[in-house]
Amino acid sequence: MAVNGVHFNLGNDTGLRHVYVDRDVQNGQTYYYAVVAYDRGYVARDENGNIVVDPEGFIRGIAPSLTTATIKTDLAGQVVSLDINTAVATPRAPAAGYVPPEVTAFERQTIGTGSVDLQLAAPEAVQEGATYEVVFENPSLWQNTPEVSYRVQRETGEVLRKGPCRRD
């Protein structure tokens, strides 16, 4: 899409994703990531639905807008600051003999027929020998309101993380 002479590739509408795994990385190489929200802008159209073009041949309208994605580095290339929408990662090989954590047992107590898929998004946060419980709660008697929340806790009841669930 070109608006006022600036070209934008807005990608495809493939739905919301809450996890991204970059599998094509090299150990020791630093990677910079940004996740931003954007809108599609506005393309002016006439009363027949045709795109309006100015005398120079540019499409009339308002360019898409983005949230910020700023990574500042010093002269040596070291990261000085990141904004809330960015991250820096340098993958490394795991230590010799490292065995990643895995789900060894899964007990599902649900109402309904939906599916549940377990993935360890942060395996480095799992403590060896610990047992965790993930609880989803809906305050409605019939479990049909959108105010669903979650809680991750240890077997001891210590709450590690909690919050509202997001819906795709």
N, C-alpha and C positions, 0 to 999 in steps of 0.2 A: 504494500500500500504506500502510495506517495501522497503526502499532504504538504502543500507549500514547498515543494521541491525536496523534502526530506523523506527518505524511504524507510519504512518500518516493516519488519518481519514479525508478525504477532503470533506465529506458530499455529498450532491446531488446538481446538477445544477438545481435550482428551479427558476431561474430568479432573477433580481435585486429587492430589497425591500428598500424603503426609510424610512419606519417607522417600528419599532418593539415595540410591547406592551407585556410586561411580566405580565401576568394575575395571575400567581400562586405565589403571594408574601404575606408576613405577615407584618402587621404594626409594625414599630419599628425595624425590621430586616434590617441590611445594606446589600446592594447588590452591587457587582462590575461587571461592564460591559466593554467589549472590542469589537471593530469592527475593523477587520484587513483585508487587501487585501492579497491574496496569489496567487502563481502560482502552477502549477501541477508538477513542476520539470521536470526531464528527466529520462526516463528508457531506458537504452541501449538495442538495438535489433540488431540481426545479419542480414545478407542479406536475410534471409527467413522470417524475422519478429518475430523470437523467442526471448524471453527475455534472455539477457546475464547474466550469474551468475559467480561470481568469485570462486576460489578454495575453499573458506570457505563456499560457498553456499549462499552468499549474492547477491542480485540483484545489478548489476552495474548501476550507473547513478548519477544524481545530485538530492539531496533531495529538496522537495518543499521549497520555501522561503516565509517568512511572513514580513509584516511591524510590527513595534514595538507595544507592548502593555504593558506598565509599570505603576504599581501603587506602590508607596513607602509608607511604614508606619513606625511609630516610635515604640519603645518597648511597648507602651501602646495600640498599634493597631490603632492609629489615623493616618489618611491619611496626608502625608507630601507633596506629589506631584503626579501629574497625567501627562501622556503624551497626545498628541492630540487625540489618538485613544481610550481613556478610560474615564469612568465616574463612579461616586459613587452615589447611591441613597438610601435613607431611607424613605420608604412610611409611611405616617401618616394618621390617620382618618381625614376626613374633619371636620371643625368646626360645632357644632350643628346648624342646620337650614340652612346650606349651600345648595344653589341651583346652580348647574353648569350651565354655559352659554349654550345657544342652538341657532341654526339657526332658526329664526322665519319666515324669508322670503327669497326666493331665486329667482332671476330674471336672466335668461340666455339669453344672446344676442350673438349667435355664428353663424359662417358660417360652415356648414357641419353637419354631423350626429353623431359625436363622443359623448360619454357619459361624464358626469361630476359628480364626487362623492365628496361631501364636508365632511370633518372630521376636528374637532378642535384638532390639534396636541398639542397645548399648551393652554388649556382652562384658565389657571391661568393668561394669558396675556390679556385676553379679559376684557375690561372695561365695567362696568355696564352702560347700556343705550346708548352705542356707536354704531354707524353704520359703517361698514367696506365695502370696495369695493375691489375685487380682479380683476385685469385687466391683460389679456394676450395680448401681442403685437407681431406681425410678420411684419417686415419691407417690406415684399414683397407685391406687388399689388395683387397677386393671393394667398397669405397666404400659400405658399408652400416651404419656405426655412426653414432650421433647426435652424436659429438664433432667436428662440422665447424667449421672456423675460416675466417676470411677475412683478407685482407691487401690494403691499397691502397698501391701504391708507384709511384714515378716510374720512368721508363724507365731511369734511372741505377741503380735498385735501392734507393734511399732509401725506407724504409718510413714512410709517413705515418700509417697507422692500422692496427690489427690487433685481433683479438679473436674470441671464440666467436660462431658464428651462432645466432640465435634462430629457432625453428621456430614457425610459426603453426598 
